[in-house]
Every structure is written in C-alpha cells, then in structure tokens.
Amino acid sequence: MFDKNKEKHAQELPTLRSVRRACSRELYRTAKRLKVWIPPDKMEEAEKLYLKKVAGHLVWIAENNSNRKLLSDWWRDNVADDIAALWNVEKEPLVKAFREAFGG
C-alpha cells in the first residue's frame, strides 16, 4: 500500500552547503531581474539572512520542495520584507522578481 506521508517524511534533508548555494543563486537571479545593482556586501548580508530563515523552516521547506508556488508564498511572507529593507527596494517588485527567478 502506498502511503504518501511516509514517503514524504522519509526524505533526507538537504545539506547546509546545498541550501546556502541555492539561496545564493535565487537571490542573484532575483537581483538580476530587478535590474538594480546590489552592492556585494548587501548581497552577502541578504544571503545570510535568507539562509537563517530557511534553516529555521528547513523541514517544512524540504517537505514542500516540489511546490514552487507555496515556497514563493512562504518567501513573500517571511523573507521579502527584510530583504526589501536591506536592498532599499519596494516589496512588490522584489516579490515579482523572485517569483520569476524561482519559478513560482
């Protein structure tokens, strides 16, 4: 008998290295779509912030890794405000750029 929940919870969590690289790529692609230059120190600070938020919700993110729309909504609700303030950009264009870059 096939039990989707058991299979979902049996997945291994991604490594810290792979999470850090994914966060870095996602933010780079987002900044590129914003067409705004982000100083390297602000980009690095945003990566650390994003990684910290992802690490706090890693189990939930790993369980929902195939649902890009849900993950984009999570990013909008939990990460976008902080990064928008850090990068001095408005939240809505940032969220739109992230969705385009992330695929959600």
N, CA, C and O atoms as a GROMACS GRO file, in nm:
protein
  416
    1MET      N    1   0.084  -0.117   0.000
    1MET     CA    2   0.000   0.000   0.000
    1MET      C    3   0.089   0.124   0.000
    1MET      O    4   0.188   0.131   0.074
    2PHE      N    5   0.055   0.221  -0.081
    2PHE     CA    6   0.133   0.342  -0.097
    2PHE      C    7   0.086   0.448   0.002
    2PHE      O    8  -0.031   0.485   0.004
    3ASP      N    9   0.177   0.495   0.083
    3ASP     CA   10   0.144   0.599   0.180
    3ASP      C   11   0.232   0.721   0.152
    3ASP      O   12   0.352   0.720   0.179
    4LYS      N   13   0.170   0.824   0.099
    4LYS     CA   14   0.243   0.944   0.057
    4LYS      C   15   0.312   1.014   0.174
    4LYS      O   16   0.424   1.063   0.159
    5ASN      N   17   0.248   1.018   0.290
    5ASN     CA   18   0.308   1.086   0.405
    5ASN      C   19   0.434   1.018   0.453
    5ASN      O   20   0.531   1.085   0.490
    6LYS      N   21   0.436   0.886   0.454
    6LYS     CA   22   0.556   0.814   0.497
    6LYS      C   23   0.670   0.841   0.400
    6LYS      O   24   0.785   0.860   0.442
    7GLU      N   25   0.640   0.842   0.273
    7GLU     CA   26   0.744   0.869   0.174
    7GLU      C   27   0.795   1.013   0.187
    7GLU      O   28   0.915   1.039   0.176
    8LYS      N   29   0.704   1.105   0.209
    8LYS     CA   30   0.741   1.245   0.223
    8LYS      C   31   0.832   1.267   0.342
    8LYS      O   32   0.929   1.342   0.332
    9HIS      N   33   0.803   1.202   0.453
    9HIS     CA   34   0.882   1.220   0.574
    9HIS      C   35   1.010   1.137   0.573
    9HIS      O   36   1.098   1.157   0.658
   10ALA      N   37   1.022   1.046   0.480
   10ALA     CA   38   1.141   0.964   0.472
   10ALA      C   39   1.253   1.033   0.394
   10ALA      O   40   1.366   0.985   0.390
   11GLN      N   41   1.221   1.146   0.331
   11GLN     CA   42   1.321   1.218   0.254
   11GLN      C   43   1.430   1.271   0.346
   11GLN      O   44   1.406   1.309   0.460
   12GLU      N   45   1.552   1.273   0.291
   12GLU     CA   46   1.662   1.331   0.368
   12GLU      C   47   1.661   1.482   0.350
   12GLU      O   48   1.624   1.532   0.244
   13LEU      N   49   1.703   1.552   0.453
   13LEU     CA   50   1.712   1.697   0.444
   13LEU      C   51   1.834   1.736   0.361
   13LEU      O   52   1.934   1.664   0.361
   14PRO      N   53   1.826   1.846   0.290
   14PRO     CA   54   1.941   1.890   0.211
   14PRO      C   55   2.056   1.933   0.303
   14PRO      O   56   2.034   1.969   0.418
   15THR      N   57   2.177   1.929   0.249
   15THR     CA   58   2.293   1.971   0.328
   15THR      C   59   2.297   2.122   0.337
   15THR      O   60   2.237   2.193   0.256
   16LEU      N   61   2.368   2.172   0.436
   16LEU     CA   62   2.381   2.315   0.455
   16LEU      C   63   2.447   2.379   0.332
   16LEU      O   64   2.409   2.489   0.292
   17ARG      N   65   2.543   2.311   0.276
   17ARG     CA   66   2.612   2.364   0.157
   17ARG      C   67   2.515   2.381   0.041
   17ARG      O   68   2.516   2.484  -0.026
   18SER      N   69   2.431   2.281   0.017
   18SER     CA   70   2.338   2.290  -0.095
   18SER      C   71   2.232   2.398  -0.070
   18SER      O   72   2.189   2.465  -0.164
   19VAL      N   73   2.189   2.414   0.055
   19VAL     CA   74   2.092   2.519   0.088
   19VAL      C   75   2.155   2.656   0.068
   19VAL      O   76   2.092   2.746   0.011
   20ARG      N   77   2.278   2.673   0.114
   20ARG     CA   78   2.346   2.802   0.100
   20ARG      C   79   2.365   2.838  -0.047
   20ARG      O   80   2.346   2.953  -0.086
   21ARG      N   81   2.402   2.741  -0.128
   21ARG     CA   82   2.422   2.767  -0.271
   21ARG      C   83   2.290   2.799  -0.339
   21ARG      O   84   2.284   2.887  -0.426
   22ALA      N   85   2.185   2.730  -0.302
   22ALA     CA   86   2.053   2.757  -0.362
   22ALA      C   87   2.005   2.897  -0.325
   22ALA      O   88   1.952   2.969  -0.410
   23CYS      N   89   2.022   2.934  -0.200
   23CYS     CA   90   1.981   3.069  -0.155
   23CYS      C   91   2.059   3.175  -0.233
   23CYS      O   92   2.002   3.275  -0.277
   24SER      N   93   2.187   3.153  -0.248
   24SER     CA   94   2.272   3.247  -0.320
   24SER      C   95   2.226   3.263  -0.465
   24SER      O   96   2.214   3.374  -0.515
   25ARG      N   97   2.201   3.151  -0.532
   25ARG     CA   98   2.155   3.155  -0.671
   25ARG      C   99   2.020   3.224  -0.685
   25ARG      O  100   2.000   3.305  -0.776
   26GLU      N  101   1.929   3.194  -0.594
   26GLU     CA  102   1.795   3.254  -0.601
   26GLU      C  103   1.801   3.404  -0.583
   26GLU      O  104   1.733   3.478  -0.654
   27LEU      N  105   1.883   3.451  -0.489
   27LEU     CA  106   1.894   3.595  -0.468
   27LEU      C  107   1.966   3.664  -0.584
   27LEU      O  108   1.930   3.775  -0.622
   28TYR      N  109   2.066   3.598  -0.641
   28TYR     CA  110   2.136   3.653  -0.757
   28TYR      C  111   2.040   3.670  -0.874
   28TYR      O  112   2.038   3.775  -0.939
   29ARG      N  113   1.960   3.568  -0.901
   29ARG     CA  114   1.864   3.574  -1.010
   29ARG      C  115   1.756   3.678  -0.984
   29ARG      O  116   1.710   3.745  -1.077
   30THR      N  117   1.716   3.693  -0.859
   30THR     CA  118   1.616   3.794  -0.823
   30THR      C  119   1.672   3.934  -0.846
   30THR      O  120   1.604   4.018  -0.906
   31ALA      N  121   1.793   3.959  -0.801
   31ALA     CA  122   1.854   4.091  -0.820
   31ALA      C  123   1.871   4.122  -0.968
   31ALA      O  124   1.853   4.236  -1.011
   32LYS      N  125   1.906   4.021  -1.044
   32LYS     CA  126   1.923   4.039  -1.188
   32LYS      C  127   1.792   4.080  -1.254
   32LYS      O  128   1.792   4.166  -1.342
   33ARG      N  129   1.682   4.020  -1.213
   33ARG     CA  130   1.551   4.054  -1.269
   33ARG      C  131   1.500   4.190  -1.221
   33ARG      O  132   1.419   4.253  -1.288
   34LEU      N  133   1.547   4.235  -1.106
   34LEU     CA  134   1.510   4.368  -1.057
   34LEU      C  135   1.576   4.478  -1.140
   34LEU      O  136   1.528   4.592  -1.144
   35LYS      N  137   1.687   4.442  -1.205
   35LYS     CA  138   1.766   4.538  -1.282
   35LYS      C  139   1.813   4.654  -1.195
   35LYS      O  140   1.814   4.770  -1.236
   36VAL      N  141   1.853   4.618  -1.074
   36VAL     CA  142   1.908   4.714  -0.977
   36VAL      C  143   2.041   4.658  -0.930
   36VAL      O  144   2.052   4.539  -0.899
   37TRP      N  145   2.142   4.744  -0.923
   37TRP     CA  146   2.271   4.698  -0.873
   37TRP      C  147   2.267   4.688  -0.722
   37TRP      O  148   2.231   4.783  -0.653
   38ILE      N  149   2.303   4.571  -0.673
   38ILE     CA  150   2.308   4.546  -0.529
   38ILE      C  151   2.456   4.534  -0.491
   38ILE      O  152   2.525   4.449  -0.547
   39PRO      N  153   2.505   4.616  -0.399
   39PRO     CA  154   2.645   4.606  -0.358
   39PRO      C  155   2.675   4.466  -0.302
   39PRO      O  156   2.589   4.404  -0.239
   40PRO      N  157   2.797   4.418  -0.324
   40PRO     CA  158   2.832   4.283  -0.276
   40PRO      C  159   2.809   4.262  -0.127
   40PRO      O  160   2.770   4.153  -0.085
   41ASP      N  161   2.834   4.364  -0.045
   41ASP     CA  162   2.814   4.347   0.099
   41ASP      C  163   2.666   4.331   0.133
   41ASP      O  164   2.631   4.255   0.224
   42LYS      N  165   2.579   4.401   0.062
   42LYS     CA  166   2.434   4.387   0.084
   42LYS      C  167   2.385   4.251   0.034
   42LYS      O  168   2.297   4.190   0.095
   43MET      N  169   2.443   4.204  -0.075
   43MET     CA  170   2.406   4.072  -0.128
   43MET      C  171   2.447   3.963  -0.029
   43MET      O  172   2.370   3.870  -0.002
   44GLU      N  173   2.566   3.975   0.025
   44GLU     CA  174   2.614   3.876   0.122
   44GLU      C  175   2.529   3.878   0.249
   44GLU      O  176   2.498   3.772   0.304
   45GLU      N  177   2.492   3.996   0.294
   45GLU     CA  178   2.408   4.007   0.413
   45GLU      C  179   2.269   3.947   0.388
   45GLU      O  180   2.212   3.881   0.475
   46ALA      N  181   2.216   3.970   0.267
   46ALA     CA  182   2.086   3.912   0.232
   46ALA      C  183   2.093   3.760   0.225
   46ALA      O  184   2.000   3.691   0.267
   47GLU      N  185   2.204   3.707   0.174
   47GLU     CA  186   2.222   3.562   0.168
   47GLU      C  187   2.224   3.502   0.308
   47GLU      O  188   2.162   3.398   0.332
   48LYS      N  189   2.293   3.566   0.400
   48LYS     CA  190   2.298   3.517   0.538
   48LYS      C  191   2.160   3.520   0.602
   48LYS      O  192   2.119   3.426   0.670
   49LEU      N  193   2.089   3.629   0.579
   49LEU     CA  194   1.954   3.643   0.634
   49LEU      C  195   1.861   3.535   0.578
   49LEU      O  196   1.786   3.471   0.652
   50TYR      N  197   1.866   3.516   0.448
   50TYR     CA  198   1.782   3.417   0.380
   50TYR      C  199   1.816   3.277   0.428
   50TYR      O  200   1.726   3.197   0.455
   51LEU      N  201   1.944   3.246   0.439
   51LEU     CA  202   1.987   3.115   0.487
   51LEU      C  203   1.937   3.089   0.629
   51LEU      O  204   1.893   2.979   0.661
   52LYS      N  205   1.944   3.190   0.712
   52LYS     CA  206   1.897   3.177   0.851
   52LYS      C  207   1.747   3.146   0.855
   52LYS      O  208   1.703   3.061   0.932
   53LYS      N  209   1.670   3.215   0.771
   53LYS     CA  210   1.525   3.191   0.767
   53LYS      C  211   1.494   3.051   0.714
   53LYS      O  212   1.406   2.982   0.766
   54VAL      N  213   1.567   3.010   0.610
   54VAL     CA  214   1.545   2.877   0.553
   54VAL      C  215   1.582   2.769   0.654
   54VAL      O  216   1.511   2.670   0.668
   55ALA      N  217   1.693   2.788   0.725
   55ALA     CA  218   1.736   2.689   0.825
   55ALA      C  219   1.630   2.672   0.934
   55ALA      O  220   1.612   2.562   0.986
   56GLY      N  221   1.562   2.779   0.968
   56GLY     CA  222   1.458   2.772   1.070
   56GLY      C  223   1.334   2.695   1.025
   56GLY      O  224   1.259   2.645   1.109
   57HIS      N  225   1.313   2.686   0.896
   57HIS     CA  226   1.195   2.618   0.841
   57HIS      C  227   1.235   2.503   0.748
   57HIS      O  228   1.158   2.466   0.659
   58LEU      N  229   1.352   2.448   0.768
   58LEU     CA  230   1.408   2.350   0.674
   58LEU      C  231   1.322   2.227   0.655
   58LEU      O  232   1.307   2.180   0.543
   59VAL      N  233   1.265   2.176   0.761
   59VAL     CA  234   1.183   2.054   0.749
   59VAL      C  235   1.060   2.082   0.662
   59VAL      O  236   1.028   2.005   0.573
   60TRP      N  237   0.993   2.193   0.689
   60TRP     CA  238   0.874   2.230   0.610
   60TRP      C  239   0.911   2.254   0.464
   60TRP      O  240   0.840   2.210   0.374
   61ILE      N  241   1.021   2.324   0.441
   61ILE     CA  242   1.065   2.353   0.304
   61ILE      C  243   1.101   2.224   0.232
   61ILE      O  244   1.067   2.208   0.114
   62ALA      N  245   1.168   2.132   0.299
   62ALA     CA  246   1.204   2.005   0.236
   62ALA      C  247   1.080   1.923   0.203
   62ALA      O  248   1.076   1.855   0.100
   63GLU      N  249   0.979   1.928   0.289
   63GLU     CA  250   0.855   1.854   0.263
   63GLU      C  251   0.778   1.911   0.144
   63GLU      O  252   0.707   1.838   0.074
   64ASN      N  253   0.792   2.041   0.121
   64ASN     CA  254   0.717   2.108   0.015
   64ASN      C  255   0.807   2.151  -0.101
   64ASN      O  256   0.774   2.245  -0.173
   65ASN      N  257   0.918   2.082  -0.118
   65ASN     CA  258   1.015   2.126  -0.218
   65ASN      C  259   0.965   2.118  -0.362
   65ASN      O  260   1.025   2.182  -0.449
   66SER      N  261   0.861   2.046  -0.389
   66SER     CA  262   0.811   2.037  -0.526
   66SER      C  263   0.700   2.139  -0.554
   66SER      O  264   0.654   2.149  -0.668
   67ASN      N  265   0.658   2.214  -0.455
   67ASN     CA  266   0.551   2.312  -0.472
   67ASN      C  267   0.612   2.453  -0.472
   67ASN      O  268   0.620   2.520  -0.369
   68ARG      N  269   0.654   2.497  -0.590
   68ARG     CA  270   0.720   2.626  -0.603
   68ARG      C  271   0.630   2.744  -0.564
   68ARG      O  272   0.678   2.842  -0.508
   69LYS      N  273   0.501   2.733  -0.594
   69LYS     CA  274   0.409   2.842  -0.559
   69LYS      C  275   0.401   2.859  -0.407
   69LYS      O  276   0.405   2.971  -0.356
   70LEU      N  277   0.390   2.749  -0.337
   70LEU     CA  278   0.383   2.754  -0.191
   70LEU      C  279   0.513   2.809  -0.131
   70LEU      O  280   0.511   2.888  -0.037
   71LEU      N  281   0.626   2.766  -0.186
   71LEU     CA  282   0.755   2.816  -0.138
   71LEU      C  283   0.772   2.965  -0.169
   71LEU      O  284   0.829   3.038  -0.088
   72SER      N  285   0.723   3.009  -0.283
   72SER     CA  286   0.728   3.152  -0.317
   72SER      C  287   0.641   3.234  -0.222
   72SER      O  288   0.678   3.344  -0.182
   73ASP      N  289   0.525   3.178  -0.188
   73ASP     CA  290   0.438   3.246  -0.091
   73ASP      C  291   0.506   3.255   0.045
   73ASP      O  292   0.498   3.358   0.112
   74TRP      N  293   0.574   3.147   0.086
   74TRP     CA  294   0.648   3.148   0.212
   74TRP      C  295   0.757   3.256   0.208
   74TRP      O  296   0.775   3.329   0.305
   75TRP      N  297   0.828   3.264   0.097
   75TRP     CA  298   0.934   3.364   0.082
   75TRP      C  299   0.877   3.505   0.094
   75TRP      O  300   0.934   3.591   0.161
   76ARG      N  301   0.763   3.527   0.028
   76ARG     CA  302   0.697   3.658   0.033
   76ARG      C  303   0.661   3.696   0.177
   76ARG      O  304   0.682   3.810   0.220
   77ASP      N  305   0.608   3.600   0.251
   77ASP     CA  306   0.560   3.627   0.387
   77ASP      C  307   0.672   3.635   0.491
   77ASP      O  308   0.659   3.708   0.589
   78ASN      N  309   0.781   3.562   0.471
   78ASN     CA  310   0.883   3.552   0.575
   78ASN      C  311   1.015   3.620   0.545
   78ASN      O  312   1.090   3.653   0.638
   79VAL      N  313   1.047   3.642   0.419
   79VAL     CA  314   1.180   3.690   0.383
   79VAL      C  315   1.177   3.824   0.310
   79VAL      O  316   1.266   3.907   0.330
   80ALA      N  317   1.077   3.846   0.228
   80ALA     CA  318   1.077   3.961   0.137
   80ALA      C  319   1.087   4.096   0.209
   80ALA      O  320   1.158   4.185   0.162
   81ASP      N  321   1.018   4.113   0.320
   81ASP     CA  322   1.023   4.241   0.392
   81ASP      C  323   1.166   4.278   0.433
   81ASP      O  324   1.210   4.391   0.415
   82ASP      N  325   1.236   4.181   0.489
   82ASP     CA  326   1.372   4.206   0.537
   82ASP      C  327   1.468   4.237   0.423
   82ASP      O  328   1.552   4.326   0.434
   83ILE      N  329   1.457   4.164   0.314
   83ILE     CA  330   1.546   4.186   0.200
   83ILE      C  331   1.512   4.317   0.130
   83ILE      O  332   1.602   4.390   0.086
   84ALA      N  333   1.384   4.348   0.118
   84ALA     CA  334   1.345   4.476   0.057
   84ALA      C  335   1.403   4.593   0.137
   84ALA      O  336   1.452   4.689   0.078
   85ALA      N  337   1.398   4.586   0.268
   85ALA     CA  338   1.454   4.692   0.352
   85ALA      C  339   1.606   4.699   0.336
   85ALA      O  340   1.664   4.807   0.330
   86LEU      N  341   1.669   4.582   0.331
   86LEU     CA  342   1.814   4.576   0.318
   86LEU      C  343   1.861   4.631   0.184
   86LEU      O  344   1.960   4.705   0.178
   87TRP      N  345   1.792   4.597   0.078
   87TRP     CA  346   1.830   4.640  -0.057
   87TRP      C  347   1.771   4.775  -0.097
   87TRP      O  348   1.801   4.825  -0.204
   88ASN      N  349   1.688   4.834  -0.012
   88ASN     CA  350   1.622   4.961  -0.041
   88ASN      C  351   1.539   4.955  -0.169
   88ASN      O  352   1.549   5.043  -0.255
   89VAL      N  353   1.459   4.852  -0.180
   89VAL     CA  354   1.365   4.838  -0.292
   89VAL      C  355   1.226   4.814  -0.236
   89VAL      O  356   1.210   4.780  -0.118
   90GLU      N  357   1.126   4.834  -0.319
   90GLU     CA  358   0.990   4.808  -0.275
   90GLU      C  359   0.963   4.658  -0.274
   90GLU      O  360   1.024   4.582  -0.350
   91LYS      N  361   0.872   4.617  -0.187
   91LYS     CA  362   0.847   4.474  -0.168
   91LYS      C  363   0.782   4.409  -0.290
   91LYS      O  364   0.824   4.300  -0.330
   92GLU      N  365   0.683   4.473  -0.350
   92GLU     CA  366   0.609   4.409  -0.460
   92GLU      C  367   0.697   4.377  -0.581
   92GLU      O  368   0.690   4.266  -0.633
   93PRO      N  369   0.780   4.472  -0.630
   93PRO     CA  370   0.869   4.435  -0.741
   93PRO      C  371   0.968   4.326  -0.702
   93PRO      O  372   1.005   4.242  -0.785
   94LEU      N  373   1.011   4.327  -0.576
   94LEU     CA  374   1.103   4.223  -0.529
   94LEU      C  375   1.037   4.086  -0.531
   94LEU      O  376   1.096   3.989  -0.577
   95VAL      N  377   0.914   4.080  -0.483
   95VAL     CA  378   0.841   3.952  -0.481
   95VAL      C  379   0.817   3.903  -0.624
   95VAL      O  380   0.831   3.784  -0.653
   96LYS      N  381   0.781   3.995  -0.712
   96LYS     CA  382   0.757   3.958  -0.853
   96LYS      C  383   0.885   3.905  -0.916
   96LYS      O  384   0.882   3.805  -0.988
   97ALA      N  385   0.997   3.972  -0.891
   97ALA     CA  386   1.126   3.928  -0.945
   97ALA      C  387   1.164   3.791  -0.890
   97ALA      O  388   1.216   3.706  -0.962
   98PHE      N  389   1.137   3.769  -0.760
   98PHE     CA  390   1.169   3.640  -0.701
   98PHE      C  391   1.086   3.529  -0.764
   98PHE      O  392   1.139   3.423  -0.798
   99ARG      N  393   0.957   3.552  -0.781
   99ARG     CA  394   0.869   3.452  -0.842
   99ARG      C  395   0.915   3.417  -0.982
   99ARG      O  396   0.912   3.300  -1.021
  100GLU      N  397   0.956   3.517  -1.060
  100GLU     CA  398   1.005   3.492  -1.195
  100GLU      C  399   1.134   3.411  -1.192
  100GLU      O  400   1.154   3.320  -1.272
  101ALA      N  401   1.222   3.445  -1.098
  101ALA     CA  402   1.351   3.377  -1.088
  101ALA      C  403   1.336   3.235  -1.032
  101ALA      O  404   1.405   3.143  -1.075
  102PHE      N  405   1.246   3.218  -0.938
  102PHE     CA  406   1.229   3.092  -0.868
  102PHE      C  407   1.138   2.995  -0.941
  102PHE      O  408   1.150   2.874  -0.928
  103GLY      N  409   1.046   3.050  -1.019
  103GLY     CA  410   0.956   2.965  -1.093
  103GLY      C  411   0.827   2.938  -1.021
  103GLY      O  412   0.764   2.835  -1.046
  104GLY      N  413   0.785   3.025  -0.933
  104GLY     CA  414   0.662   3.002  -0.858
  104GLY      C  415   0.564   3.109  -0.882
  104GLY      O  416   0.455   3.106  -0.826
   0.00000   0.00000   0.00000
